[in-house]
Amino acid sequence: MRAGDLDRRITLQGVEYIFDDYGGYGEVWTDVGTFWAEVKQESGREFFAYGGINSERKVIFRLRWVDGITVVHRVIYDEREHNIHEVRELGRQEGLELHTTASG
C-alpha cells in the first residue's frame, strides 16, 4: 500500500447500546479514530422509496491495518455515514479494505 494513495481523512466509529430502566435502548456512536485512506467510488444509483427519491453510493475505503474493525462499525467521510458491509484484510495485517454504502 503506497502512502501517496492514502490522501483522504476518514473517521471510524463504533456503536454502543445504552439501556434505560424501562427496557428501552438507544445507540451512541463514538469515534474509534481518524485515519488516512484511499477512497474509490464503486457505484451510485437513485431510486424511489417511500414517496421520494433516495440515492445510494457504494464506496471502497483502503487504509492501513486497524485491529478490531468489523461490519458493526461505520465510516464518516464527506459528511456522510457509510455503513460497512464487508471488511477485507490486505496482505498480512498490512491494511483493510472496507466496502460501504452511504444513503441520503
N, C-alpha and C positions, 0 to 999 in steps of 0.2 A: 504494500500500500504506500503510495507516494504522498509525502506530506503536502506537496503543492496542490493535490486534488482535494484536500480537506480544507475548503475555503468558505464554508458556511457555519454559522453558530446555531446549534440546536440545544434544546433543554429536554432532558428525560425526566419524566415524572412517574411516581409510584402512587398507588391508591391505598388509603387506609379507611376501614369502615368503622364508623362511630355509632355505638348503640346507646339509645336512651333508656330511661326507666320504664317506658311503656312498651318496649319490644320493637320500636321503630329503629331505623338506622339511616345513616347518610354517608356519603362519600366525601373524603377530604384528600385532594391531590397535593402531594408535596414534591419539591424538586429533589431529584437524585443528583443532578449536576448539569453543568453546561459544557458542551463538547464541540470540537471542530469536526465537521462531517462533509462528505461529498453527497450532493443531492442530485438524483436522477428522476425526472418526470417520466413515469411509466405510461400513464394514460389518463384521460379525463372524459367525463360524459355528463350530460344533463338529462334529467328525466322528470316526469310529472309524478308527484306524490302528494296526497292529502290536499289536493286543490291548488297546489303551487308548483313552481319549477325549482327543483333542487339540483345541485351539482355535486359531483364526486370526483376527487382526484386521487389517483394511485401514485405514490411516491416511494422511491427506494432511498434509504439513507445508509451510507457506509461510513463507519467510524472505527477508531481504534478500540481494542477489546475493553469492555466494561463487564465485570463479573456480576452475574445475577439478573441480567435483563431478560424479561420474558414477555409474552403477549399480554400480560396483566398491566404492563407499563404503557405509557404513551409518549409521543414526541410533540413538542411545541416548536413550530417553525413557521415563520412568516405570519405570525399572529393567528395561526390555526392549530387546532388539536388534530393530531394524526394518530389514529388507533392502529396499534401494531397487530398484524395478522400472522406474521411469520418472522422468526429470528434465525438467521443462518450464521454459523461460525465461519470465518475466513481464515484459512491456514490453521495453525495450532495455537489458538487463542491470540492470533495476531490482530484480528478485527471482527466486526459484526456487520451484517447486512440486515437492515430492518425493512420489511415490506409492510407498507402502511396504506391506509385510506383516510382521506380527510373529506368531511362533508361540510356543506354550507353554501 
